[in-house]
Amino acid sequence: MATSEPVQQSWELESSRPRVLLAASGSVAAIKFESLCRIFSEWAEVRAVATKSALHFVDRSSLPSDVVLYTDDDEWSTWTKIGDEVLHIELRKWADIMVIAPLSANTLAKIAGGLCDNLLTCIIRAWDYKKPIFAAPAMNTFMWNNPFTARHIETMNQLGISLVPPTTKRLACGDYGNGAMAEPSQIHTTVRLACKSQTFGTGISPAHPSSGHPV
Ligand SMILES: Cc1cc2nc3c(=O)[nH]c(=O)nc-3n(C[C@H](O)[C@H](O)[C@H](O)COP(=O)(O)O)c2cc1C
């Protein structure tokens, strides 16, 4: 995994591939974040964001070497004075597509309520909803079935955030039911199909034939 660096600096080194911002929040499903980064890295420039809770599950050392992982600490260490870049704004400008996977119940609620108290939620609060944004919820069935979830998902729909629905299976806690994050391959396929016909700031579509990666 690459160490955090100013967004602008890394920008200049990039090729003209679609820019995908992957974000993990604090669900146990974040153990699959590395796999998600790897799949998207095959055809896109990937930057990653993780909440403080997600860092309990993401093995930073296992991320692809060209994927920079940004955390709340970077939000503040990259800013010292007026005129410095603000990380959540720079990442929001940088990204063509955003994918939040996993989306925890807590971050879901914060997004629905417009709260922005960490790097991930500040990016969402500043997001340009003309750009595609996806979220793959992951939580225990009790949480998924809680009435708050439907209310918050409804707000996400209204915002224009596309849902990659959870699946039913034996969960990490041992319970059986709905709430497990969709598999990384499923999330990837959903994003690529949805963005297939779009071109991005770089002028390249994610489904561009030269990527060599069929949807
Ligand atoms: C071992 C463990 C597993 C957890 N798994 C989940 C989960 O799958 N989904 C979820 O919504 N919350 C889960 N939580 C709770 C979240 O980590 C907690 O709500 C946290 O505040 C989320 O913060 P974030 O949304 O800023 O990442 C888990 C907590 C622990 C201790």
The ligand as an SDF file (V2000), in Angstrom:
LIG
                    3D

 31 33  0  0  0  0  0  0  0  0999 V2000
  -16.4620   -6.8220   15.8250 C   0  0  0  0  0  0  0  0  0  0  0  0
  -17.4320   -5.7660   15.3410 C   0  0  0  0  0  0  0  0  0  0  0  0
  -18.0920   -5.9630   14.1630 C   0  0  0  0  0  0  0  0  0  0  0  0
  -18.9980   -5.0040   13.7040 C   0  0  0  0  0  0  0  0  0  0  0  0
  -19.6530   -5.2270   12.5320 N   0  0  0  0  0  0  0  0  0  0  0  0
  -20.5350   -4.3010   12.1000 C   0  0  0  0  0  0  0  0  0  0  0  0
  -21.2300   -4.5120   10.8790 C   0  0  0  0  0  0  0  0  0  0  0  0
  -21.0640   -5.5280   10.1850 O   0  0  0  0  0  0  0  0  0  0  0  0
  -22.0830   -3.5530   10.4570 N   0  0  0  0  0  0  0  0  0  0  0  0
  -22.2940   -2.4030   11.1810 C   0  0  0  0  0  0  0  0  0  0  0  0
  -23.0760   -1.5790   10.7280 O   0  0  0  0  0  0  0  0  0  0  0  0
  -21.6640   -2.1830   12.3440 N   0  0  0  0  0  0  0  0  0  0  0  0
  -20.7790   -3.0860   12.8230 C   0  0  0  0  0  0  0  0  0  0  0  0
  -20.1110   -2.8620   13.9830 N   0  0  0  0  0  0  0  0  0  0  0  0
  -20.3430   -1.6070   14.7100 C   0  0  0  0  0  0  0  0  0  0  0  0
  -19.5830   -0.4490   14.0850 C   0  0  0  0  0  0  0  0  0  0  0  0
  -18.1940   -0.7300   14.0240 O   0  0  0  0  0  0  0  0  0  0  0  0
  -19.8400    0.8350   14.8810 C   0  0  0  0  0  0  0  0  0  0  0  0
  -21.2030    1.1880   14.7410 O   0  0  0  0  0  0  0  0  0  0  0  0
  -18.9560    1.9670   14.4740 C   0  0  0  0  0  0  0  0  0  0  0  0
  -19.2980    3.1120   15.2160 O   0  0  0  0  0  0  0  0  0  0  0  0
  -19.0550    2.2960   12.9870 C   0  0  0  0  0  0  0  0  0  0  0  0
  -18.3010    3.4430   12.7180 O   0  0  0  0  0  0  0  0  0  0  0  0
  -18.1630    4.0250   11.2410 P   0  0  0  0  0  0  0  0  0  0  0  0
  -19.5190    4.0270   10.6470 O   0  0  0  0  0  0  0  0  0  0  0  0
  -17.6230    5.4080   11.4570 O   0  0  0  0  0  0  0  0  0  0  0  0
  -17.1790    3.2010   10.4990 O   0  0  0  0  0  0  0  0  0  0  0  0
  -19.2120   -3.8150   14.4510 C   0  0  0  0  0  0  0  0  0  0  0  0
  -18.5290   -3.6310   15.6550 C   0  0  0  0  0  0  0  0  0  0  0  0
  -17.6640   -4.5990   16.0940 C   0  0  0  0  0  0  0  0  0  0  0  0
  -16.9490   -4.3760   17.4200 C   0  0  0  0  0  0  0  0  0  0  0  0
  1  2  1  0
  2  3  1  0
  2 30  2  0
  3  4  2  0
  4  5  1  0
  4 28  1  0
  5  6  2  0
  6  7  1  0
  6 13  1  0
  7  8  2  0
  7  9  1  0
  9 10  1  0
 10 11  2  0
 10 12  1  0
 12 13  2  0
 13 14  1  0
 14 15  1  0
 14 28  1  0
 15 16  1  0
 16 17  1  0
 16 18  1  0
 18 19  1  0
 18 20  1  0
 20 21  1  0
 20 22  1  0
 22 23  1  0
 23 24  1  0
 24 25  2  0
 24 26  1  0
 24 27  1  0
 28 29  2  0
 29 30  1  0
 30 31  1  0
M  END
$$$$
